[in-house]
Amino acid sequence: MLPVIALVGRPNVGKSTLFNYLTRTRDALVADYPGLTRDRQYGLVKRADIKSLVVDTGGITATADGIDGVAVEQVERALEEADVVLFLVDTRHGIHPIDEEIGQNLRKLGKQIVLVANKTDGLDANTHIAEFHKMGFDKPWPIAATHGRGVVELLRHVSNILPKIESFDDTLAGEGIRVAVIGRPNVGKSTLINRLLGEERVVVFDQPGTTRDSVFIPFERDGKQYTLIDTAGVRRRSKVSEAVEKFSIVQTLRAIDDTHVVIYMIDASEGVTDQDASLLGMVLESGRALVIGLNKWDGLSEDQREKVKRQIDVKLSFLEYAERYFISALHGSGVGKLFESIGALYRSAMIDMSTPRLTEILENAIKAHQPPLVGGRRIKLKFAHQGGQNPPVIIIHGNQTVSVPGSYKRYLMNAFREKLGLVGTPVRIEFKSPDNPYAKKTRKSATNIEKGKVSKLKEKRKSKPKHR
């Protein structure tokens, strides 16, 4: 079990900036915007040979009402599991009344507390951190998290007070099956994450835009490693005005690229919207394995359920390969079956396909339905081999492959998906034709012929007698 370093402090003191520096990532959103972080964000420290986890937390404010109160609960959970607490303060603004209140509460924990004076860049650090001595902690450690100044010295001190471990369990390095939960705001993504984990791991609040970061959560289930990724809800571009929300959307799109399986959540009580169809189109383009969870299903009447099913058939007809589950993330109905499908989706996305097997499927598909004629000549498809995974890519070699119509390509995709037993993942097919070995010679011959004609024409002109 790796020791845990928790980063705490009031909003906008640089906790997320320090988190990104320690983990050498950009997992935590950073902006000059108080209250940006709400969930706990975990990462591996990748500086100064420290074997530890670091957890970024939301800013602690004077008022703990509404969503800020829920975020503070996440801070308290992080403090409970922390071995060392880095208490960040803003050197430029000096001691704030909230800093003093946080300090008093941290002393009651009986844990190793390190006072970190951030934002010392461009300042005389020794002069500006002097006032923080009166807070009653050991000496303040001056750093500039943005540039990494003073962080190595801080980590040397932290390494001396961290519990010693013999083995290094690199569980946050992205091993196992990565599962991203995406969808529009307030459709129940975080509720589903908490249901799967069996704890209030991420902030859940009845307010769109509660989740801002893409939160990576490693866990183990039935002996298998997973990483759940809770993402920010994506709204229509016309409704996105805050820069913070734009960054959140970028992180959501990055999460789709980094994952193996996407769980797309739809609020069944609102039906399938055009925004849902647009986002699912982006998932299709990414090629990731997909399962659709229609949430809040238990609260619908039979007529409403039939209406939603018709909407799915009409608006999501391009996702015939995606499995659908009718669930209640709040009460847990259907969630178990949805999660069980992830293993099959992962195996389909990462399948190894032999060339003889693919070629056999191709030949049988051609026998059942011949490719069309082009210019009186039949398109010839000779053999197939694997070209990639996640999604499965099949490369087919033949003649006149540029003329294969889209309808025949879809026919082949369905044939491969059926015969290989693929579920929940798109199949990409690429066609290749051999280069014409005579193409260059033909062009060269044509050029020589033209040169010959020009030379003969010049000779004729020279041989003609001049008329005086």
Phi, psi and omega per residue, in radians:
M1 nan 2.171 -3.128
L2 -1.351 2.477 3.031
P3 -1.170 2.794 -3.038
V4 -2.120 2.306 3.014
I5 -1.889 2.138 3.131
A6 -1.804 2.368 3.073
L7 -1.789 2.054 -3.118
V8 -2.282 2.854 3.131
G9 2.717 3.083 3.104
R10 -1.310 3.001 -3.069
P11 -1.095 2.554 2.970
N12 1.174 0.566 3.071
V13 -1.761 -0.035 3.051
G14 1.838 0.361 -3.127
K15 -1.123 -0.807 -3.116
S16 -1.183 -0.611 3.090
T17 -1.106 -0.761 3.115
L18 -1.170 -0.678 3.104
F19 -1.012 -0.840 -3.133
N20 -1.103 -0.645 3.134
Y21 -1.181 -0.747 -3.106
L22 -1.178 -0.630 -3.071
T23 -1.631 -0.112 -3.071
R24 0.970 0.724 3.125
T25 -2.324 -3.136 2.965
R26 -2.162 0.599 -3.065
D27 -1.168 -0.578 -3.120
A28 -1.642 2.315 3.090
L29 -1.175 2.414 3.124
V30 -2.254 2.166 3.076
A31 -2.793 2.755 3.116
D32 -1.370 1.220 -2.997
Y33 -2.614 1.910 -3.083
P34 -1.140 2.529 3.093
G35 1.352 0.362 -3.074
L36 -1.196 -0.772 3.141
T37 -1.499 2.355 3.105
R38 -2.214 -0.657 -3.125
D39 -1.589 2.863 2.973
R40 -1.344 2.288 3.109
Q41 -2.091 2.125 -3.080
Y42 -1.797 2.611 3.055
G43 -2.746 2.898 3.076
L44 -1.609 2.294 3.049
V45 -1.205 2.205 -3.119
K46 -2.138 0.693 3.119
R47 -2.324 2.543 2.970
A48 0.993 0.500 3.066
D49 1.017 0.441 3.097
I50 -1.438 2.313 3.084
K51 -1.751 1.618 -3.042
S52 -2.788 2.762 2.937
L53 -1.639 2.634 3.011
V54 -2.200 2.438 -3.117
V55 -2.156 2.182 3.066
D56 -1.527 2.449 -3.099
T57 -2.245 2.883 3.095
G58 -1.274 2.742 3.134
G59 -1.227 2.445 3.124
I60 -1.568 2.177 -3.086
T61 -1.971 2.971 3.139
A62 -1.199 -0.647 3.117
T63 -1.727 2.350 -3.136
A64 -2.096 0.821 3.139
D65 -1.725 2.724 3.030
G66 1.035 -2.368 -3.058
I67 -1.187 -0.511 3.102
D68 -1.131 -0.614 3.097
G69 -1.147 -0.678 3.108
V70 -1.164 -0.667 3.126
A71 -1.142 -0.643 3.109
V72 -1.125 -0.596 3.073
E73 -1.049 -0.636 3.084
Q74 -1.148 -0.646 3.089
V75 -1.101 -0.755 -3.131
E76 -1.082 -0.681 3.109
R77 -1.147 -0.682 3.109
A78 -1.112 -0.680 -3.138
L79 -1.168 -0.611 -3.137
E80 -1.075 -0.664 -3.066
E81 -1.674 -0.015 -3.074
A82 -1.387 2.497 2.999
D83 -1.625 -0.619 3.085
V84 -2.328 2.389 3.131
V85 -1.973 2.140 3.016
L86 -1.652 1.917 -3.097
F87 -1.638 1.841 -3.060
L88 -1.582 2.379 3.034
V89 -2.244 2.810 -3.097
D90 -1.696 1.918 -3.102
T91 -1.077 -0.640 -3.069
R92 -1.173 -0.567 -3.096
H93 -1.692 -0.129 3.128
G94 1.289 -2.922 -3.096
I95 -1.305 2.219 3.120
H96 -1.811 2.593 3.096
P97 -0.944 -0.591 3.116
I98 -1.178 -0.610 3.084
D99 -1.029 -0.766 -3.115
E100 -1.133 -0.694 3.134
E101 -1.155 -0.745 3.105
I102 -1.073 -0.758 -3.136
G103 -1.030 -0.741 3.130
Q104 -1.093 -0.721 -3.136
N105 -1.214 -0.617 -3.134
L106 -1.183 -0.614 -3.139
R107 -1.078 -0.537 -3.107
K108 -1.227 -0.302 -3.074
L109 -1.279 -0.437 -3.107
G110 1.243 0.500 -3.131
K111 -1.972 2.953 3.110
Q112 -1.246 2.009 -3.128
I113 -1.964 2.245 3.088
V114 -2.057 2.092 3.127
L115 -1.443 2.145 -3.077
V116 -2.051 2.039 3.123
A117 -1.615 1.798 -3.064
N118 -1.605 2.942 3.087
K119 1.145 0.798 3.093
T120 -1.617 0.036 -3.112
D121 -1.094 2.280 3.139
G122 1.433 0.058 -3.122
L123 -2.029 2.802 2.946
D124 -1.407 1.733 -2.967
A125 -0.999 -0.817 -3.062
N126 -1.064 -0.630 -3.141
T127 -1.242 -0.784 -3.006
H128 -1.377 -0.371 3.137
I129 -1.599 -0.038 -3.052
A130 -1.016 -0.721 -3.067
E131 -1.152 -0.381 -3.097
F132 -1.314 -0.185 3.108
H133 -1.117 -0.523 -3.066
K134 -1.288 -0.068 3.120
M135 -1.322 -0.162 2.995
G136 1.599 0.102 3.076
F137 -1.662 3.048 2.997
D138 -1.095 3.100 -3.007
K139 -0.921 2.418 3.076
P140 -1.195 2.487 3.121
W141 -1.772 1.930 -3.121
P142 -1.337 2.266 3.089
I143 -2.467 2.888 2.930
A144 -2.229 1.638 -3.016
A145 -1.063 -0.550 -3.121
T146 -1.048 -0.700 -3.099
H147 -1.852 -0.080 3.127
G148 1.402 0.190 -3.113
R149 -1.270 2.279 3.103
G150 1.417 -0.106 -3.066
V151 -1.258 -0.664 -3.136
V152 -1.090 -0.753 3.108
E153 -1.092 -0.695 3.107
L154 -1.081 -0.759 -3.103
L155 -1.181 -0.576 3.076
R156 -1.072 -0.708 3.102
H157 -1.162 -0.749 -3.122
V158 -1.112 -0.677 -3.106
S159 -1.093 -0.478 -3.132
N160 -1.318 -0.390 -3.103
I161 -1.901 -0.080 3.074
L162 -1.303 2.560 3.027
P163 -1.040 2.444 -3.129
K164 -1.425 2.415 3.087
I165 -2.180 2.646 -3.130
E166 -1.637 -0.707 -3.121
S167 -1.941 2.699 -3.087
F168 -1.983 1.908 -3.130
D169 -1.650 1.735 -3.052
D170 -1.456 1.097 -3.029
T171 -1.382 -0.251 -3.096
L172 -1.769 0.255 -3.093
A173 -1.489 0.224 3.085
G174 1.587 0.260 3.131
E175 -1.300 2.776 3.102
G176 1.482 -2.922 -3.073
I177 -1.561 2.133 3.104
R178 -1.622 2.188 -3.061
V179 -2.170 2.029 3.121
A180 -1.748 2.338 3.076
V181 -1.846 2.021 -3.075
I182 -2.256 2.956 3.128
G183 2.730 -3.063 3.101
R184 -1.255 2.925 3.126
P185 -1.103 2.522 2.972
N186 1.127 0.569 3.105
V187 -1.756 -0.036 3.074
G188 1.855 0.391 -3.109
K189 -1.130 -0.882 -3.119
S190 -1.167 -0.596 3.091
T191 -1.092 -0.708 3.103
L192 -1.134 -0.744 3.112
I193 -1.000 -0.857 -3.130
N194 -1.108 -0.637 3.120
R195 -1.125 -0.748 -3.140
L196 -1.164 -0.610 -3.101
L197 -1.487 -0.361 -3.111
G198 1.332 0.373 3.104
E199 -2.702 2.848 3.102
E200 -1.422 1.294 -3.032
R201 -1.402 -0.612 -3.132
V202 -2.157 2.743 -3.059
V203 -1.214 2.252 3.058
V204 -2.104 2.175 -3.124
F205 -2.649 2.531 -3.098
D206 -1.382 1.180 -3.129
Q207 -2.721 2.172 3.118
P208 -1.040 2.491 3.111
G209 1.472 0.298 3.121
T210 -1.053 -0.822 3.119
T211 -1.519 2.283 3.140
R212 -2.060 -0.759 3.073
D213 -1.406 2.801 2.856
S214 -1.564 1.944 -3.003
V215 -1.695 2.093 -3.138
F216 -1.646 2.137 -3.038
I217 -2.205 1.736 3.087
P218 -1.283 2.472 3.023
F219 -2.766 2.918 -3.115
E220 -2.099 2.408 3.116
R221 -2.503 2.198 -3.121
D222 0.924 0.678 3.083
G223 1.384 0.093 -3.136
K224 -1.972 2.523 3.136
Q225 -1.566 2.362 3.080
Y226 -2.332 2.759 2.928
T227 -2.273 1.953 3.083
L228 -1.512 2.415 -3.137
I229 -2.114 1.908 3.068
D230 -1.530 2.254 -3.027
T231 -2.088 2.828 3.070
A232 -1.284 2.554 3.085
G233 -1.198 2.500 -3.100
V234 -1.883 2.106 3.106
R235 -1.758 3.080 3.053
R236 -1.059 2.551 -3.114
R237 -1.028 -0.624 -3.106
S238 -1.157 -0.375 -3.108
K239 -1.690 -0.067 -3.115
V240 -1.603 1.981 -3.101
S241 -2.052 -0.653 -3.103
E242 -1.301 2.417 3.095
A243 -1.085 -0.594 3.133
V244 -1.045 -0.750 -3.128
E245 -1.157 -0.602 3.102
K246 -1.113 -0.732 3.095
F247 -1.124 -0.660 3.129
S248 -1.080 -0.711 -3.138
I249 -1.140 -0.710 3.098
V250 -1.045 -0.728 3.126
Q251 -1.161 -0.605 3.085
T252 -1.104 -0.759 3.123
L253 -1.140 -0.641 3.071
R254 -1.129 -0.671 -3.141
A255 -1.096 -0.648 3.108
I256 -1.082 -0.746 -3.140
D257 -1.169 -0.550 -3.057
D258 -1.497 -0.060 -2.975
T259 -1.796 2.922 3.019
H260 -1.709 -0.728 -3.069
V261 -2.257 2.395 3.078
V262 -1.915 2.211 2.933
I263 -1.733 1.986 3.136
Y264 -1.728 2.128 -3.088
M265 -1.684 2.313 3.070
I266 -2.141 2.330 3.044
D267 -1.379 1.804 -3.056
A268 -1.103 -0.470 -3.137
S269 -1.199 -0.393 3.094
E270 -1.735 -0.155 -3.136
G271 1.381 -3.093 3.140
V272 -1.530 2.039 -3.091
T273 -1.672 2.933 3.067
D274 -1.102 -0.586 3.101
Q275 -1.130 -0.656 3.061
D276 -1.050 -0.806 -3.133
A277 -1.085 -0.676 3.138
S278 -1.155 -0.794 3.139
L279 -1.142 -0.697 3.111
L280 -1.157 -0.538 3.032
G281 -1.098 -0.642 3.097
M282 -1.174 -0.669 3.092
V283 -1.115 -0.717 3.112
L284 -1.065 -0.753 3.128
E285 -1.114 -0.595 3.139
S286 -1.228 -0.392 3.118
G287 1.430 0.205 -3.093
R288 -1.402 2.594 3.043
A289 -1.075 2.516 -2.955
L290 -2.394 2.379 2.951
V291 -2.295 2.393 -3.083
I292 -1.827 2.210 3.081
G293 -1.903 1.995 3.088
L294 -1.588 1.801 -2.991
N295 -1.494 2.830 3.119
K296 1.093 0.538 -3.092
W297 -1.200 -0.533 -3.068
D298 -1.202 -0.294 -3.110
G299 -1.645 0.112 -3.078
L300 -1.754 2.585 3.025
S301 -1.367 2.968 -3.128
E302 -1.100 -0.672 3.124
D303 -1.133 -0.724 3.125
Q304 -1.138 -0.653 3.129
R305 -1.132 -0.739 3.121
E306 -1.123 -0.658 3.126
K307 -1.120 -0.760 3.138
V308 -1.125 -0.719 3.120
K309 -1.074 -0.681 3.091
R310 -1.153 -0.694 3.112
Q311 -1.064 -0.705 3.134
I312 -1.081 -0.786 -3.116
D313 -1.095 -0.604 -3.078
V314 -1.470 -0.936 -3.004
K315 -1.413 -0.432 -3.086
L316 -2.028 0.553 -3.129
S317 -1.127 -0.389 -3.126
F318 -1.366 -0.045 -3.135
L319 -2.039 0.815 -3.094
E320 -1.126 -0.368 -3.107
Y321 -1.414 -0.305 -3.033
A322 -1.422 2.317 3.083
E323 -1.379 2.639 -3.094
R324 -2.198 2.392 3.119
Y325 -2.258 2.377 -3.140
F326 -1.731 1.993 -2.918
I327 -2.317 2.960 2.909
S328 -2.293 1.809 -3.119
A329 -1.124 -0.543 -3.110
L330 -1.225 -0.773 -3.075
H331 -1.734 -0.243 3.040
G332 1.640 -0.061 -3.113
S333 -1.205 2.275 3.124
G334 1.410 -0.196 -3.072
V335 -1.187 -0.668 -3.132
G336 -1.055 -0.787 3.130
K337 -1.143 -0.683 3.109
L338 -1.044 -0.807 -3.108
F339 -1.174 -0.634 3.122
E340 -1.070 -0.491 -3.123
S341 -1.250 -0.319 -3.053
I342 -1.077 -0.689 3.140
G343 -1.047 -0.771 3.133
A344 -1.154 -0.678 3.120
L345 -1.123 -0.739 3.136
Y346 -1.099 -0.772 3.137
R347 -1.098 -0.637 3.120
S348 -1.195 -0.720 -3.114
A349 -1.185 -0.569 -3.047
M350 -1.864 0.371 -3.059
I351 -1.122 2.512 3.000
D352 -1.726 2.193 -3.067
M353 -2.098 2.188 -3.134
S354 -1.392 2.642 3.140
T355 -1.106 -0.758 3.113
P356 -1.050 -0.709 -3.129
R357 -1.146 -0.785 3.140
L358 -1.121 -0.723 3.137
T359 -1.139 -0.660 3.102
E360 -1.095 -0.781 3.114
I361 -1.088 -0.719 3.129
L362 -1.081 -0.815 -3.118
E363 -1.086 -0.743 3.117
N364 -1.139 -0.659 3.111
A365 -1.146 -0.668 3.132
I366 -1.186 -0.676 3.112
K367 -1.093 -0.692 -3.120
A368 -1.279 -0.549 -3.095
H369 -2.684 1.831 -3.075
Q370 -1.182 2.567 3.006
P371 -1.102 2.746 -3.091
P372 -1.277 2.927 3.040
L373 -1.486 2.494 3.068
V374 -2.275 1.998 -3.105
G375 1.068 0.596 3.132
G376 1.427 -0.008 -3.136
R377 -2.053 2.433 -3.113
R378 -1.372 2.326 3.024
I379 -1.119 2.291 -3.138
K380 -1.910 2.140 3.058
L381 -1.966 2.043 -2.916
K382 -1.670 -0.929 -3.114
F383 -2.682 2.904 -3.102
A384 -2.370 2.630 3.051
H385 -2.583 2.886 -3.090
Q386 -1.349 2.446 3.141
G387 -2.088 -0.064 3.133
G388 2.954 3.078 3.127
Q389 -2.282 2.826 3.062
N390 0.868 1.093 0.156
P391 -1.575 2.906 3.044
P392 -1.093 2.249 3.133
V393 -2.003 2.246 3.131
I394 -2.066 2.191 -3.136
I395 -1.822 2.168 -3.117
I396 -1.957 2.236 3.131
H397 -1.769 2.500 3.118
G398 3.129 -2.898 3.121
N399 -1.922 2.552 3.141
Q400 1.011 0.562 -3.071
T401 -1.178 -0.385 3.104
V402 -1.151 -0.308 -3.098
S403 -1.689 0.080 3.126
V404 -1.156 2.130 -3.118
P405 -1.250 2.752 -3.121
G406 -1.057 -0.605 -3.121
S407 -1.138 -0.675 3.135
Y408 -1.273 -0.586 3.088
K409 -1.106 -0.756 3.104
R410 -1.114 -0.646 3.089
Y411 -1.048 -0.770 3.133
L412 -1.174 -0.692 3.122
M413 -1.037 -0.790 3.129
N414 -1.150 -0.635 3.127
A415 -1.133 -0.788 3.118
F416 -1.136 -0.754 -3.115
R417 -1.072 -0.726 -3.116
E418 -1.198 -0.850 -3.057
K419 -1.236 -0.518 3.136
L420 -1.537 -0.128 3.135
G421 1.217 0.596 -3.113
L422 -1.409 2.410 3.109
V423 -2.249 2.422 2.991
G424 1.189 0.190 -3.131
T425 -2.292 2.437 3.046
P426 -1.275 2.768 3.071
V427 -2.064 2.243 3.109
R428 -1.798 2.324 3.123
I429 -2.054 2.269 3.068
E430 -2.085 2.410 -3.136
F431 -1.867 2.517 3.093
K432 -2.384 2.376 3.052
S433 -2.001 2.549 3.127
P434 -1.191 2.603 3.068
D435 -1.200 2.495 3.102
N436 -1.329 1.941 -3.084
P437 -1.158 -0.305 -3.094
Y438 -1.706 -0.009 -3.062
A439 -1.081 -0.825 -3.108
K440 -1.195 -0.699 3.128
K441 -1.099 -0.697 3.140
T442 -1.089 -0.767 3.135
R443 -1.142 -0.673 -3.133
K444 -1.168 -0.712 3.133
S445 -1.094 -0.742 3.140
A446 -1.097 -0.676 3.124
T447 -1.149 -0.735 3.132
N448 -1.124 -0.685 3.123
I449 -1.088 -0.758 3.132
E450 -1.103 -0.732 3.110
K451 -1.085 -0.697 3.127
G452 -1.087 -0.732 3.125
K453 -1.101 -0.714 3.134
V454 -1.133 -0.711 -3.134
S455 -1.123 -0.775 3.128
K456 -1.097 -0.677 3.135
L457 -1.119 -0.685 3.124
K458 -1.152 -0.709 -3.140
E459 -1.109 -0.705 3.123
K460 -1.086 -0.723 -3.130
R461 -1.130 -0.668 -3.140
K462 -1.202 -0.616 -3.067
S463 -1.336 -0.316 -3.126
K464 -1.202 2.387 3.111
P465 -1.222 2.507 3.105
K466 -1.442 2.258 3.090
H467 -1.521 2.270 3.129
R468 -1.897 nan nan
